[in-house]
Structures are given as structure tokens and as C-alpha cells.
């Protein structure tokens, strides 16, 4: 059983472009406007509303995909924690 050591959040403006691309590659997200909206939020530090509005992305879809990236990010962090303990 995997224990969560500490909760690490994926926050606005917290990724560089390389990290964003690596994280995105672990998802099924393929819509270019959605990807660019997410990039603006996580890499270029735009607010959620500014990001989805700028790229014409539906607010609900944007919010769902934010949660997808957050869950993948948390899984990566958990994996790294388990792997470091080996």
C-alpha cells in the first residue's frame, strides 16, 4: 500500500515548458487549444479564467483537464517518493 507522505499541489505558474510537456505526455489530452490554455496557466502563470477564455476553451472541460493533470502530477510525486526509498 502506498502512503501519501505530503500533499504536493500542481500550482499556477509552477512548471517550466519541459516539465509541462512531460506531464502532458502522460495524459490523453490532445486538443491544441486546451493544451495551450493549460500551458498558459501552468507555465506562463495566467489565471484559470484568462487561460480558457484566451483559447476559447469551455470552462468545464478546462476544469476537468486541470484535475487530470493534478492527479497525474500527484501520481508522479508518489512514484518518486516510493522510488527514492528503495
N, C-alpha and C positions, 0 to 999 in steps of 0.2 A: 504494500500500500504506500502511495506517495503522499507525504505530508507537505503542506504548504508552509514554507519557512517564514516568508514575509510576502505581503501582497505588494507586487510591483505593478504600477499602472503605466499604461502607454498614454502619454500626455501630449497635448497640443505642442507642436514645435520641438518634440523630443528626439526626432530621428534625423540622421543625415540621409542623403538620397540613396546611398548604397544599402544602408540598413533597411530603408523603406522597400527597396526593390527585392531584397532577400526575404523580408517578411511577406510581401505581396506574393512572391513565388510559392509560398506555402498555402495559398488560398486558390479558390476558383474564380476570383474576381477578374473579369476580362474587359469590362466596359471602359473605354478610354475616358469619357467624361467623368465617370465615377472614380477612376484611378487618379485623374488629375485633381479632382476635388479632395480626395483623401491625401494626396501628396501636399496640396496647399495647406491642409490642416496639420499634418504631422511633420512636414519638413519645413514649410515656409511660414508656419505659425499663424495662419489665418483662422479666424473663429469658425465654428461649425457652419453657422448661417451664411457667412461670407463665402465659404468654400463651396457649399452646394448651390448657392444662388449664382455664383460666378460661372459655374459649369452647367447650369440648367439641370441639375440632378434633383430628383424627388427627395424631399426631406426624410420620408420614412425609409426609403431604400438606403440613403446615406447613413442614417442612424443604425440600420441593421448591419451594414457592412463595417461600420465603426466597431460594433460589438464583435463581429467576426475577427477583425484584426486584433482587437484586445484579447480575445480568447486564445488566438494563435500565439500572440506575444507572451501571455501568461504560461502557455504550454512550453514555449522555448525556454523561458526562465526556469521553470520547474525541471526541465530536462538538464539544463546546465548545472543546476544545484545538485541533482542526483549524480550526474556525471563527475562533478568535482569531488564528490565524496568517495568515489571508487578508489 
